[in-house]
Amino acid sequence: MTIGVVAVTGAASGIVLALACEAIERGYSVAAFDQNQPALASLQAKLGPDRCRICPGDVTSDADLERFSDTVMAFGRPLRLAFANAGVLRAGEVLDQPIADIEQMLAINLVGAIRTARALVPLMLSQIDPSIFVFTGSSSMLLASPGYAGYAASKHGLLAMAEALDAELALANASVRTAVLCPAAVQTGIADGDTPLLARLQLRMQSHGISAQRLSQIAFDRLAAGERVIFSSDLTKDSARARFDALLGGDYGRQQTEPT
């Protein structure tokens, strides 16, 4: 018998693949959701079908997410943590980036996370056990860098949504709360692409970033300690502090050329 269930979206690679593995190490079962069915099958084979159940689907589909909720319930154990992580990164300057790229980031990174919360938070509310719904943000939810406006807009919106939902749950005296991961550079493939902007970002992530495994350890440890906004780097805090000081002083904070 495990200590409960951890649900993850975007589970076939990157940060949430590491979160799924960390959850198993800590005694949880895992419900995993992703568009990539072969990668999900590989994850289930790695973690074991008795501990990992999979649900192929798209976070832009309410029907798919309802099936994921059913997958979680099939464990018959409480849903302790849910990580809304499915996301995409498209780079481009505001006046030049295709509108379709911006709409895709908002649909997946922001609205997809809202859809995921609507599918899983009611399940959490039906339980006696306390639980946490975790939005995977980015340093871009606090900063705005040239060439990444659309991505930053999707992540800024995610922070607002997480904070407001947490306040609503608190007003209802619910046992469910929200939290936000705010990682800086992490060694994943999210910045893979053929543009000079993405090539520079990928180089920075590989040279300065922490591993997805290390981020997953930080996330579980700090969630257990009661933290609600979880940073992987003090540099992000310093950059955000400088930006908000500038804003309060009546100007924009001038950001570096790439997200931290």
N, C-alpha and C positions, 0 to 999 in steps of 0.2 A: 504494500500500500504506500503510495506517495503522499507528500504533504499537501498536494493540491495541483492545480493546473496553471500553466503559463501559456497564454495565447500570443502568437506573434504573426504579424503580416509582413510581407516582403522577406519571407523566411529562407529563400533558396540561396542567398548569398550575403556577403558583407556583414554589417553589424548584427543583424538579427539571426543570421546563421550562428554567429558566436553566442548571442543571447540564448538561443535554443540549446546549444551545447552546455552552456553554463547552468541553465535551469536544470538539465538532467543531472549534472554533477552535484547540484544542491538538493536533489531529492524530489524535484517536481516532475510531473508529466508535461508534455508539450503538445499543443494543438497548433499546427503550422499552415499558413495560407500564403499562396503565391500563384502568379500566372504560369510559372515554369513547372509544368507537371513532372518532367523527368528529374529536375533538380530536387523537387519535393520527394520523389520516390527514393532518390539517393540519400536524402536527409533521413527519411524513415528507416532505410536499411542501416544507416550508421547508428542511429539512436535506439533502434529496436521498435517493432510495431506494437509491443505491449506498453511502451512509454511515449510513443509519438504517433499521433494521428494527423493525417494530412487532408487538406481541402483545397484543390485547385480553384482559383477564381481571381476576380478583378475587383479592386477596391472601389471602382466606379460603378459597381453593380450591387444594388441593395439585395437582389435575389441571391447572388453569390455569397454575400456576407451573412445572410440569414442561414444559408447552408453551413457556413462556418460556425455560427452560434450553435447549430444543432450538433456539429462535430465536437465542440467543447462540452456540451451537455452530455454527450454519449459517454464521457469518462465517468460520470456519476460522482464526481468530486468537485469541491469548490474551485471556482476560478479566482486565483489569488492575484495574478498580475496579467495585464494585457499590454502589449507593446504595439502601438500603431506606427509602423516604420516604413511602409511602402512609400517609395519616393523616387523622383527622377530629377536630374540636373541638366538644364540646357543653358548654355552661356550665350550672351549677345547683348549689344548695347540697346538702350531703350528705344531709340528711333529706328533701329534696323532689324531687331530680332523679329522673326515671324510671329505673328499673333498666335498661330497654332501652337508654337512652343510654350508661350506664356500660359495659354489656356490649358495645355496638358499638365504643366506644373501645378497650376491651381487646382485642377480636377483631381490629381493624384495626391499631391503633398498636403493640400488643405482640405478640400471637400471629401477626399477619400478617407482622411483621418476622422472627419465628422461622421461620415457614414459608418465607419468602423465603431466609433463610440456609440452611435445609435443602435448598432446591432448587439454590442457586448455589454454596455453599461446596464441596460435593463436586467440582463442575466445576473450581473454582479449585485444589483439592488435586491434581487429576489433571494439572496443568500443571507444567512446570519453572519457569516465570516467577513471580516474586513478585507477590502481589496483595493488595488490601485490601478488606474488606467493611465498608461505612460505614453505621452506623445514624444516621438523622436524628432527633436528640433535640430539645431545647428548653430554655430556661431553666427550664421547669417540671420538668425531670428533677433539678434541684437545689433547687428552691424549691416552696413550697406556698401558694397564694393562696386566699382565700375565694371560693367560687363556681366553682372550677376543680379540685376534689379529684379527680374521676374522670379528667380529662385528666392531671393531675400524677401520679396513680398509674400510669397507662399509661406515662408517660415515665420515672418512677423505675424501673419494672420494666425498661424498655429499657436503661438504664444498667447495671443489674445483669447483664442477659443479655449485653451487649456485653463487659463486663469479664471475666465468667466464661468466655465463649467464647474470648476472646483468651488467657486463661491456659491453657485446654485445648489450644489450637493451639500455644502456646509449648512446653508439656510434650511435645507430639508432634513437636517440631522441624519444624513445618510452615512452608512458605513463605508461608502466608496469615496475615494479622493482621487485627484489627478496629480501627475508629476510630469516634468519635462526633462528630457536629456538635451544637453547643450554641448555636444562635442565640438572640439576644434578639429584639426586635421586628423583623419583616421585612414589607415591603409586599406581602402576598399576600392572597388572599380566604379564608383558612382560618377567620377569625372572622366571616364573613358570617352574619347571622341577624337575627331580629326581637325579641331580648330586650334589655333595658337593659344587662345585663352584656356581651353581645357587641358592642353598639353602642359602649360606652365603650372596649372593647378594640380594636375596629377603628379608632376615632378615634386612639387612642394609636399603633397600628401605622403608620397613615398619616402621623402628624405627627412621630413619633420614630424610626420604623424605617428600616433601610437597604433598598436595593433587593435583589430576589432575584438580580439580576446581580452586584451587589457581593459578596453572600454566596458565590455560586458561585466567584468569583475568589479570595476568602479561602480557601475550602475546598480548591481545587486547589493553591494556593500552599503552604498549611500541611501538607497531606498530602505534598507533594513534599519538604517540609523535615523530615518524620518525626514531626510532631505527631500525637498519638493522640486528644486531646480538644480540639476546635477551637471557640473562642469567637469571637463576633462583637463582643462588647462587654466592656470591663473592668468595667462596672457589674454584670454578672452575677457575675463573680468576687467582687466586693466584697459583694454580697448573699448569695452562697453562703457566703463566709467568715464573715459575721456570723451566719448561721443555724447553722452548725456550731459556732461558738464558743458560741452559746446552748445548743445541744443538749448539748455537752460540759460545760457549766456546770449542767446539770440542768433546763433549761427549753426551751420551744419558741421558735424564732426567729419573731418577729412579722413577717409579710410585708405588702407593699403590697397594695392592693385588686385590682390586676391583675398578671398575669405581666409580667416586664420585656420 
